[in-house]
Amino acid sequence: MFKRQTQLLLTLIICAWLTSCAGKAEEDNAAVGQVETPVTVAHISRDSMSEYIEINATSVFLLKNFVKANANGYLRSSNIRLGQHVGNGQVLFTVTTKEAQSLGNTLNKIDSSFRFNGTNSIRAGGNGYVTQLDHQTGDYVQDGEQLAVISNQNSFAFVMNAPYELHTLISRQKEVSVVLPDGESIQGKITSAMPQMDSASQTERLVIKVSADHSIPENLIAKVRLLKNGKPNAVSVPKAAVLTDETQSEFWIMKLSDDHTAVKIPVTKGMETADKVEILTPALTERERVLISGNYGLEDTARVKIIHQN
């Protein structure tokens, strides 16, 4: 009798334990099913978008004035230094010939009132900057020898090497933006194209004149922004909202169907900017919201918790 009661008691204990474990498992499964991923969301936007192509361009002085000696002799004075701006007609050097110097000394001994110096002045042929200086005061120079190089400031421009396949695109826009390395953007105008292609790279050289209110050094590399495409009323999402696979052949967004559910929506991309992507399909409205953080690795349908909305 006692043995039978003991077996019955053990059976009841085991049943109770199994029932409690099953209930706990169901509670755990329910809790797992209610896990919500914290996310940040943003609205679909509809505004103007523009897509640009950026090509490097180098600053150059297209014209250079070569200052040369106009007689054999010694440089009596040099009135310029590297980097100095000079004006048209400004005296740059004076040259005294050896014969004139000897003759002048002889004449001065005969008559001190006769002030003969025998110097020739060498003047600048245009406005610009001294970019090369070959001689200094006291040097002996020969007639026609180069003394300095002045870069003509009116010939300053940027030269861009553009692939020929962009020829039609470039021909449609004469005004461009030139972005300097420090972030400054200045307006430029494509004035001409060199009538010769680079045989190796198949690029054409285009001259871009700029209107800057300060001097720009030669050989500076800037970026020229060419307008590739533009729409006044494009549907777009933040760039962080667009996800892709490893091969970047498929793209999708996670769109909210309600405040706690996000659904995977395959999309077709259009233009791209630094922070936005145009969505061509499917049709989206400005009332709809997409995930911009916490969206990576979610299932096709996922429970989410909005922690911030842009």
C-alpha positions in Angstrom: 0.0 0.0 0.0 2.7 2.4 1.0 4.7 1.5 -2.2 1.7 2.2 -4.4 1.2 5.7 -2.7 4.9 6.5 -3.2 4.7 5.6 -6.9 1.6 7.8 -7.3 3.2 10.7 -5.6 6.3 10.5 -7.8 4.1 10.4 -10.9 2.2 13.5 -9.8 5.5 15.3 -9.1 6.9 14.4 -12.5 3.7 15.5 -14.3 3.8 18.8 -12.5 7.4 19.4 -13.4 6.9 18.6 -17.1 3.8 20.9 -17.1 5.9 23.8 -15.6 8.7 23.3 -18.1 6.3 23.3 -21.1 4.7 26.5 -19.8 8.1 28.2 -19.4 9.1 27.1 -22.9 6.0 28.6 -24.3 6.6 31.8 -22.4 10.2 32.0 -23.7 9.0 31.4 -27.3 6.5 34.1 -26.9 9.1 36.5 -25.5 11.4 35.7 -28.4 8.7 36.3 -30.9 8.1 39.8 -29.4 11.8 40.9 -29.6 11.9 44.4 -31.3 14.9 45.8 -33.1 15.6 49.5 -32.2 15.6 51.6 -35.4 15.8 55.1 -36.7 13.3 56.0 -39.5 12.9 58.8 -42.0 10.2 59.9 -44.4 10.3 59.6 -48.2 11.3 62.9 -49.7 10.3 64.5 -53.0 12.5 67.4 -54.2 15.0 68.4 -56.9 18.0 66.2 -57.4 21.1 66.6 -59.5 23.8 64.0 -60.4 27.4 65.2 -61.2 30.5 63.7 -62.7 33.8 65.0 -61.2 37.0 65.2 -63.3 40.4 66.5 -62.2 41.7 69.7 -63.8 45.1 71.4 -63.3 45.7 75.2 -63.1 48.1 76.6 -65.6 49.3 79.8 -67.2 48.8 79.3 -70.9 51.1 82.2 -71.9 54.5 83.0 -70.4 56.6 86.0 -71.2 60.3 85.3 -71.5 62.4 88.3 -70.3 65.7 88.5 -72.3 68.7 90.7 -72.2 68.8 93.4 -74.9 72.6 93.8 -74.9 75.9 92.2 -73.8 76.9 93.4 -70.4 76.5 93.3 -66.7 73.2 93.4 -64.7 73.4 96.7 -62.9 70.1 96.2 -61.0 67.4 93.6 -60.6 64.1 95.0 -59.4 62.0 91.8 -59.1 61.8 88.6 -56.9 60.1 85.2 -57.4 56.4 85.3 -57.0 56.2 89.1 -57.4 53.4 90.6 -59.4 54.6 93.0 -62.1 52.8 95.3 -64.4 53.1 96.0 -68.1 56.0 98.3 -68.8 57.6 98.0 -65.4 61.4 98.1 -65.3 62.7 94.7 -64.3 66.4 94.9 -65.0 69.1 97.4 -66.1 72.1 96.3 -68.1 75.3 98.2 -68.5 77.5 97.1 -71.4 81.3 96.5 -70.7 82.2 99.0 -73.5 79.7 101.6 -72.1 81.1 101.2 -68.6 84.7 101.8 -69.8 83.7 104.7 -72.1 81.7 106.2 -69.3 84.6 106.1 -66.9 86.8 107.8 -69.5 84.3 110.6 -70.3 83.8 111.2 -66.6 87.5 111.7 -66.1 87.6 114.2 -68.9 84.4 116.1 -67.8 82.7 115.2 -64.5 79.6 117.1 -65.5 79.0 114.7 -68.4 77.0 111.9 -66.7 77.2 109.0 -69.1 76.2 105.6 -67.7 75.3 103.6 -70.8 72.6 101.5 -69.2 69.7 99.8 -70.9 66.3 99.2 -69.2 64.5 95.9 -69.6 60.7 96.2 -69.1 57.9 93.7 -68.6 55.9 92.9 -71.7 52.6 92.3 -69.7 51.0 91.8 -66.4 51.8 88.7 -64.5 53.8 86.9 -61.8 57.5 86.2 -61.8 57.7 82.4 -61.9 61.4 82.0 -62.8 64.5 84.2 -62.1 67.7 83.2 -63.8 70.2 86.0 -63.0 71.0 88.4 -60.2 72.7 91.8 -60.0 76.3 91.6 -61.2 75.9 88.7 -63.6 77.4 89.0 -67.0 74.7 88.3 -69.7 74.7 88.1 -73.4 72.2 89.7 -75.8 69.1 87.5 -76.1 69.9 85.5 -72.9 66.9 84.6 -70.8 66.8 86.6 -67.5 63.3 85.7 -66.1 59.9 84.2 -66.9 56.7 86.0 -66.2 53.4 84.1 -66.3 50.7 86.1 -67.9 47.9 86.5 -65.4 45.3 87.0 -68.1 46.1 83.5 -69.5 45.4 81.7 -66.2 43.0 78.8 -66.6 42.3 75.2 -65.6 43.0 72.4 -68.1 40.8 69.3 -67.9 41.5 66.0 -69.6 38.1 64.5 -70.2 37.3 61.1 -71.8 35.9 61.7 -75.3 32.7 59.7 -74.5 31.8 62.7 -72.4 32.1 65.1 -75.4 28.4 65.4 -76.0 27.7 65.9 -72.3 30.3 68.6 -72.0 29.2 70.4 -75.1 25.7 71.0 -73.5 27.1 72.9 -70.5 29.5 75.8 -70.8 29.3 76.9 -67.2 30.8 74.5 -64.6 31.8 74.5 -60.9 35.5 74.2 -60.1 36.1 72.9 -56.5 39.5 73.6 -55.0 41.2 71.3 -52.5 40.2 73.5 -49.6 36.5 73.2 -50.5 36.1 76.5 -52.2 33.9 76.4 -55.3 34.3 78.9 -58.1 32.5 79.3 -61.3 34.2 78.4 -64.5 33.5 78.6 -68.2 34.7 76.1 -70.8 36.2 78.4 -73.5 38.0 76.0 -75.9 39.1 72.5 -76.6 42.5 71.5 -77.8 42.3 70.1 -81.4 44.3 67.1 -80.5 43.6 63.9 -78.5 45.9 62.1 -76.2 46.6 58.8 -78.1 47.2 56.7 -75.0 44.3 57.8 -72.7 41.9 59.0 -75.5 41.1 62.2 -73.6 40.7 65.7 -74.9 42.1 68.8 -73.2 39.6 71.5 -72.4 40.4 75.0 -71.2 38.3 76.4 -68.3 38.6 80.1 -67.5 37.6 81.0 -63.9 36.7 84.2 -62.2 38.4 84.1 -58.8 38.8 87.1 -56.5 42.2 85.9 -55.3 45.3 84.4 -56.9 45.5 80.7 -57.5 48.9 78.9 -57.8 49.9 77.1 -60.9 49.8 73.2 -60.9 46.9 73.1 -58.4 44.7 70.1 -59.0 41.0 70.8 -58.6 37.8 69.0 -59.4 35.4 70.1 -62.1 31.7 69.1 -61.5 29.8 68.3 -64.7 26.0 68.0 -64.5 25.1 64.5 -65.7 21.4 64.5 -64.9 18.8 66.4 -63.0 15.1 66.2 -62.0 13.0 68.9 -60.3 10.6 66.4 -58.5 12.5 63.2 -57.7 11.4 60.6 -55.1 14.4 59.8 -52.9 15.4 58.2 -49.6 18.4 58.7 -47.4 21.4 56.7 -48.7 21.5 54.7 -45.5 18.1 53.3 -46.2 19.1 51.4 -49.4 20.6 47.9 -48.8 22.1 45.5 -51.3 23.5 42.0 -51.7 27.2 41.0 -52.0 27.2 41.4 -55.8 25.2 44.7 -55.6 22.8 43.3 -58.2 19.7 43.7 -56.0 18.6 46.6 -53.8 15.9 47.0 -51.2 14.6 49.2 -48.4 12.9 48.3 -45.1 9.6 50.2 -45.1 7.3 50.6 -42.1 3.9 49.0 -42.6 2.9 50.2 -39.1 4.7 51.6 -36.0 6.1 48.2 -35.1 6.5 46.3 -38.4 9.1 46.7 -41.2 8.8 45.0 -44.5 11.4 44.4 -47.2 10.7 46.2 -50.4 12.8 45.6 -53.5 13.6 48.9 -55.3 15.1 50.2 -58.6 17.6 53.0 -58.1 18.0 56.1 -60.1 20.3 59.1 -59.4 22.6 59.1 -56.4 24.1 62.0 -54.5 26.3 62.1 -51.4 23.4 61.5 -49.1 20.3 60.6 -51.2 19.3 57.9 -53.6 16.4 58.3 -56.1 13.8 55.5 -56.1 12.4 54.8 -59.6 10.2 51.8 -58.6 8.0 51.1 -56.7 6.0 54.3 -56.4 6.4 55.8 -52.9 4.7 58.6 -51.2 6.0 61.2 -48.8 3.8 59.8 -46.0 5.7 56.5 -46.0 8.7 55.9 -43.7 11.8 53.8 -44.2 14.5 52.5 -41.8 17.9 54.3 -41.9 19.6 52.5 -39.0 19.0 49.1 -37.5 17.9 47.9 -40.9 20.9 45.7 -41.7 20.3 41.9 -41.3 16.6 42.1 -40.7 14.2 39.4 -41.9 11.8 40.2 -44.8 9.2 41.1 -42.1 10.6 42.2 -38.7 9.3 43.7 -35.5 10.9 47.1 -34.8 10.9 49.8 -32.1 11.3 53.4 -33.3 13.9 55.2 -31.1 14.3 58.2 -33.4 12.5 59.7 -36.4 14.1 62.2 -38.7 
